[in-house]
């Protein structure tokens, strides 16, 4: 996954963690789910995950760049209301496996969906517990179910590796969850889920800070 510290060159304003108390996993899941989107393709099968990062003006969704590179027809479906929107613009973040997807909600001056809070301060350590949110692939099923797996941080690369990959963790994830947020115990986004280093149907996946592994990416 991509450490937020390596993402400061973007125009996004990141919030500093100050005096916040940790939250139960169930509370974090409940607070996070309505900020998550399903990213699908209008011309092929497959999907990814993303999340809202801006509430003023057009809606902005952050995801992994490799998720939106797969198609020229990107659709966004918020978990909150299951409405389908077509992407108006896709902005890759230079040097990172990250992209911002923009779309407009009709008759709305500002985006009606709640953005997640981003963590600027590097307050994440090896063996910290993190959770990620995403839509795993379900072979033979048409309905996708949002999942909230947890795992332990196993390594942090400083400086980050290629495409900004910096944080490694052990977590059960499946194809389709790329682009989902990785959340710390305060409920802040510390990274974006990127790649998995084992076969997707395996019971256990390992996230690591390299392009051919699953790592915290933003």
C-alpha positions as CSV (number, residue, x, y, z in Angstrom):
1,X,0.0,0.0,0.0
2,X,1.1,3.6,-0.5
3,X,2.0,5.4,2.7
4,X,0.1,8.7,3.0
5,X,3.4,10.5,3.8
6,X,4.4,9.8,0.2
7,X,1.2,11.3,-1.1
8,X,1.7,14.8,0.2
9,X,2.6,16.1,-3.3
10,X,-1.1,15.9,-4.3
11,X,-3.6,18.7,-3.8
12,X,-5.5,16.8,-1.1
13,X,-5.4,18.4,2.3
14,X,-4.6,15.6,4.9
15,X,-5.8,15.9,8.5
16,X,-3.3,15.5,11.4
17,X,-4.2,13.1,14.1
18,X,-4.4,15.0,17.4
19,X,-5.8,13.7,20.6
20,X,-8.2,11.2,19.1
21,X,-9.1,8.1,20.9
22,X,-9.1,4.7,19.4
23,X,-12.4,3.2,18.2
24,X,-13.9,-0.3,18.3
25,X,-13.6,-2.1,15.0
26,X,-17.4,-2.3,14.7
27,X,-17.7,1.4,15.0
28,X,-15.1,2.0,12.4
29,X,-16.8,-0.3,10.0
30,X,-20.2,1.4,10.5
31,X,-18.7,4.9,10.1
32,X,-16.7,3.9,7.0
33,X,-19.1,1.9,4.9
34,X,-21.2,4.7,3.5
35,X,-18.0,6.4,2.1
36,X,-17.1,3.4,0.0
37,X,-17.8,3.0,-3.7
38,X,-17.8,0.1,-6.1
39,X,-15.8,0.9,-9.3
40,X,-17.0,-1.1,-12.3
41,X,-16.4,-1.1,-16.1
42,X,-19.0,-0.4,-18.8
43,X,-17.2,-2.5,-21.4
44,X,-15.9,-5.5,-19.5
45,X,-16.1,-7.6,-16.4
46,X,-14.2,-6.9,-13.3
47,X,-14.3,-4.2,-10.6
48,X,-12.4,-2.4,-7.9
49,X,-13.0,-0.3,-4.8
50,X,-12.6,3.4,-3.9
51,X,-13.7,5.9,-1.3
52,X,-14.8,9.5,-1.1
53,X,-12.1,12.1,-0.2
54,X,-13.8,15.4,-0.9
55,X,-17.3,16.8,0.0
56,X,-17.2,20.3,-1.6
57,X,-17.9,20.7,-5.3
58,X,-17.8,17.6,-7.5
59,X,-17.5,14.2,-5.9
60,X,-13.9,12.9,-5.7
61,X,-13.0,9.2,-5.2
62,X,-9.5,7.9,-4.5
63,X,-8.6,4.5,-5.7
64,X,-5.6,2.6,-7.1
65,X,-4.5,3.8,-10.5
66,X,-4.3,0.2,-11.9
67,X,-8.0,-0.2,-11.1
68,X,-9.1,2.6,-13.5
69,X,-6.4,1.9,-16.1
70,X,-8.3,-1.3,-17.1
71,X,-11.2,0.5,-18.9
72,X,-12.2,3.7,-20.7
73,X,-15.7,3.4,-19.2
74,X,-15.5,3.8,-15.5
75,X,-18.7,3.6,-13.4
76,X,-19.0,4.6,-9.7
77,X,-21.6,3.1,-7.4
78,X,-21.7,4.4,-3.8
79,X,-22.4,1.8,-1.2
80,X,-24.9,4.3,0.5
81,X,-27.6,4.4,-2.2
82,X,-26.4,2.1,-4.9
83,X,-26.8,4.8,-7.6
84,X,-24.7,4.5,-10.8
85,X,-22.6,7.4,-11.9
86,X,-20.2,7.7,-14.9
87,X,-16.7,9.1,-14.2
88,X,-16.3,12.6,-15.6
89,X,-12.5,12.8,-15.1
90,X,-9.7,10.5,-14.0
91,X,-6.5,12.1,-12.6
92,X,-3.6,9.8,-12.0
93,X,-1.2,10.8,-9.1
94,X,2.3,11.0,-10.7
95,X,4.6,8.3,-9.4
96,X,2.0,6.6,-7.3
97,X,-0.4,3.7,-7.9
98,X,-3.2,6.2,-7.1
99,X,-5.9,8.1,-9.0
100,X,-8.7,10.5,-8.3
101,X,-12.0,9.9,-10.1
102,X,-14.4,12.8,-10.3
103,X,-18.1,12.8,-11.0
104,X,-21.0,15.2,-10.6
105,X,-24.3,14.5,-8.8
106,X,-27.2,16.2,-10.7
107,X,-28.8,19.2,-8.9
108,X,-26.1,19.1,-6.1
109,X,-23.7,21.9,-5.6
110,X,-21.5,19.8,-3.3
111,X,-21.0,16.1,-3.1
112,X,-23.7,14.6,-0.9
113,X,-21.5,11.7,0.2
114,X,-19.3,11.7,3.3
115,X,-15.5,11.7,2.7
116,X,-13.2,9.6,4.8
117,X,-10.6,11.4,7.0
118,X,-7.0,11.0,5.9
119,X,-4.1,10.6,8.3
120,X,-1.1,12.8,7.6
121,X,0.9,12.0,10.7
122,X,2.9,8.8,10.3
123,X,1.6,7.2,13.5
124,X,1.6,3.7,12.2
125,X,4.0,1.1,13.4
126,X,4.9,-2.6,12.8
127,X,2.4,-4.9,14.5
128,X,-0.3,-2.2,14.6
129,X,-3.7,-3.5,13.7
130,X,-5.3,-2.0,10.5
131,X,-8.5,-2.8,8.7
132,X,-9.3,-2.4,5.0
133,X,-12.7,-2.1,3.2
134,X,-13.5,-3.5,-0.2
135,X,-15.7,-5.5,-2.5
136,X,-14.1,-9.0,-3.0
137,X,-14.8,-10.9,-6.2
138,X,-17.5,-13.6,-5.8
139,X,-17.2,-16.2,-8.6
140,X,-20.6,-17.1,-9.9
141,X,-22.4,-14.4,-7.9
142,X,-23.8,-11.2,-9.3
143,X,-24.2,-9.5,-5.9
144,X,-21.0,-8.1,-4.3
145,X,-20.7,-7.8,-0.5
146,X,-18.6,-5.2,1.3
147,X,-16.0,-6.8,3.6
148,X,-13.9,-5.4,6.5
149,X,-10.9,-7.7,7.1
150,X,-8.3,-6.8,9.7
151,X,-4.6,-7.6,9.9
152,X,-1.2,-6.6,11.4
153,X,1.4,-4.3,9.8
154,X,4.5,-6.4,9.1
155,X,6.8,-3.9,7.5
156,X,7.2,-0.2,6.6
157,X,9.5,0.9,3.8
158,X,11.1,4.3,4.2
159,X,11.6,5.6,1.5
160,X,8.7,3.9,-0.2
161,X,9.3,1.4,-3.1
162,X,8.2,1.8,-6.7
163,X,4.7,3.5,-7.2
164,X,4.7,4.6,-3.6
165,X,4.3,1.1,-2.0
166,X,5.5,1.4,1.6
167,X,3.5,-0.6,4.2
168,X,3.2,-4.4,4.3
169,X,0.5,-6.3,6.2
170,X,-1.0,-9.7,6.6
171,X,-4.6,-9.8,5.8
172,X,-7.2,-11.9,4.0
173,X,-8.1,-10.1,0.8
174,X,-9.4,-11.0,-2.6
175,X,-9.3,-9.5,-6.1
176,X,-11.7,-6.6,-6.4
177,X,-10.7,-5.0,-3.1
178,X,-7.9,-3.0,-4.7
179,X,-8.4,0.7,-4.2
180,X,-10.1,0.3,-0.9
181,X,-9.0,2.3,2.2
182,X,-6.8,0.9,4.9
183,X,-7.9,2.3,8.2
184,X,-6.0,2.7,11.5
185,X,-7.5,2.3,15.0
186,X,-8.6,5.9,15.1
187,X,-10.7,5.5,12.0
188,X,-8.3,7.4,9.7
189,X,-7.1,6.3,6.3
190,X,-3.4,5.5,6.3
191,X,-3.1,3.9,2.9
192,X,-4.9,2.4,-0.1
193,X,-5.0,-1.3,-0.7
194,X,-3.0,-2.2,-3.8
195,X,-1.7,-5.7,-4.6
196,X,-1.8,-9.3,-3.4
197,X,1.2,-11.6,-3.6
198,X,-0.7,-14.9,-3.6
199,X,-3.4,-16.5,-5.7
200,X,-6.7,-14.7,-5.0
201,X,-8.6,-17.7,-3.9
202,X,-6.1,-18.5,-1.2
203,X,-7.3,-18.3,2.4
204,X,-4.5,-16.0,3.5
205,X,-2.9,-13.2,1.6
206,X,0.2,-11.2,2.5
207,X,0.4,-7.5,1.8
208,X,3.9,-6.3,1.3
209,X,5.6,-3.1,0.2
210,X,6.5,-4.2,-3.3
211,X,4.6,-4.1,-6.7
212,X,4.3,-7.9,-6.8
213,X,2.8,-8.2,-3.3
214,X,-0.2,-6.8,-1.4
215,X,0.8,-3.7,0.4
216,X,-0.7,-0.6,2.0
217,X,-1.0,1.7,-0.9
218,X,-3.4,4.1,-0.6
